[in-house]
Amino acid sequence: GDANKVTLGRYKGELILGQYELPSHRSKIVLIQSCVRSWLVRRRLRQGRFWCKVVDELIDSEAYYVQSLERCHTLFFEPLMESTHSSKPMCSAEEVKTVFSEIQVIMLYSQTLLGDLMQRRALQEKKPFEEKTIGDILLMMISFLRSYTAYYNNYNSSLAMLSKCTDRKGFNTWLSKEENKINEPLSSLLIKPIQRVPKYVLLLRELLSHTPVCHPDRAPLEQAFRDMNTMAQELNERMRDSEVFMEVLRINCQLSPRLPEFVQPHRRFVKEGPVDFVPNNKTSGRSRWLILCNDILLITRPPVPQMFHKNELSYRIDILLNLERASAVVALADSDYIRFAFIIDTPKKSLMFLASSEEEKLAWVDAIASNLQRTKENLGSFSVRERKRHIRNIMDFQWK
């Protein structure tokens, strides 16, 4: 029969590239193979462009990260360490080390990584995409990132120590002055290493999506991504814990009066909300605010705007209850006079509260009971000396 006519390209809205007469079935196969090869070449070029863009983003973000670490080290760490040798130090050397932890080591590693990446990019600038590699550098980086684990583990202690130091007038004045110079708080610089590991994971995932399976850098990048992702998941658990700890710092700044030793590395915020406190032999309650942490319960007046900071709230403390000294928490059945009530038993008295609903009552009972039991289990594992020290760190307030 007549030879088939195949049209490829675009003409009048149809796919047409030109007209060819194919005298045999083999010619059709040759044409299809040619089109496929052309498409593969274009895809490879597109992948190469995107691959280079991701590498550029990795280097640019690393440069900004290193700049932040150097700023933290130069403007804050070094002056504070120098002040420890003066006649009037703002804080001790141990306090400085607690605040900054492994940030100096992380800075040195990041500077090395940035230098290696920039050098590799310059050497491979004129090479074809198939010969460009950075996976070996990223694999070496994984071993350096072990220092991040120590930094994450110390992060809560770092924030607690920083909060303690800012209570000193001289330190707080100096810190505010330095922070105003760069228009960035020290706490924002200290959190940079915490935020960096998830960024590495995102960039590695993006880099892998533009790296062909047959590329020589594919296997090293896959290994680097797996190792980095595993580390990020472990560190994210600690980060969630740190976010809860940040609530303890927020509450500490809003308490009236301020509680010495309230900020502790082990302390975690659990729940807060309005309740009514019912005094003995009464059927009506006084409006109060409960703040539950994992080992203590604060009973305060309802929050009000602070005098000089109207956007921030202040909590005036009525009672601070150490959960280790509470014996039980019990949900009461509703009666004709009292609804949504629960009681916290202590050796001296029972404290009755009224929640806003049945669901809220059960939520408070469950939260207090679970943390009460956990506190007793934790203290049971302490030595007698540690147990007494822990209890001394808790202040007992009387009813006002």
C-alpha positions, 0 to 999 in steps of 0.5 A: 500500500501507500507509505504512511504519512506522519506529521509532527510539529504545530500547525493550525493547532495540531501537532506537526513537525513536518511531513515525512514519507515512511517507506517502512515500519523500521523508519517509524521506529528510527523517527520515534527513537530520535524524538525520544533521544531529543526529549531526554537531552532536553530533560537532562539539560533542564535537570542540570539547570535546576540542580545547579540552582539548588546547589547555589541556594545551598551555598547562599543559605549556608553563607547567611547561616555562617554569618549569623553564627559569626555574629553571635560568636563575635558580638556576644560570646567573646565579650562575655568570656572576656568579662569573666576575667574582669573585676566585675564580670556580668556572668561566670564562665560556666554560665557563658558556656551553658548559654552558648553550648557547642555554637563555636564548634558548629560555627567552625564546621559550617565555615569548613563546609561553606569553603568546601562547597564554594571551592567545588562549585568553582572547580566544576563550573565549566564541567558538564552536568554528568560530571558535577558532584557534591555528595561526598562533601555532604556525606562528610558533613553528616559526621560533623553534625553530631555536634548538633545533638549536644546543642539540641540537648543543651538548648533548654538549659541554654534558654533557662540560663539566659533568662536567669542572666537577664534578671541581672540589671548590668547584663540586661542593659549590656544585652539590650545595647548589643541587640539593638546594634544588629536589630536582632535578639540573642535568642534569635541567633541561638535558635539558628542551629535548631532551624538549620538541620530541617533546612538541610533536609529540604535542600537535599530532597530538592537536589535528589529530585533533579539528580538522575538515577544514573548520575554518579552523585545519586548514591552519595546524595541518597545516603546523605539524605537518609542520614540527614533525615534520620538525624532531623527526626531525632532532633525534631523530637527535642525541638518540640520539647523546646517549644513547650519549654519556651512557654515556661519562659513566657510565663516566667516573664509574666508572673507577679511576683517573679519566682526565683528558680521557676525556670528549670531545664526539666520544667514543661508547660502543660495547660492553662485556663480559667476556673473558679476557686471555691473556698471552704463551705462556699457554693460560689467561686472566685475567678482564678487562672490555672497554669499547670506545668509537669511538676507544679500548679500555679493558681493566679488571678485572671491575667491583666495587661502589664502596666508598661507593656499593654500587649503582654499579660501579667499573672498575680500569684495566689498559690504555687502547689508542688504536685509532689505534695498533692495526694490526688485529684478527683472529679465530682459529680454534679449537684443542685448547687455545684457543677463541673467541680474537681478537687485537688487533695493536699496534706493541709487542705482540699482545693475545689475548682469549678470548670466551665464545662464537663469536657473542660473539667475532665481535661483538667483532671486528666492533665493534673492526674497524669503529671501528678503520677509522673512527678511522684515516679520521677522523684522516687528515683532521686536520692534523698539529697536530690529529693530535698534539693528539688523540693527546696527549689519550689516556693510555697505561697499562702492564700491571699 
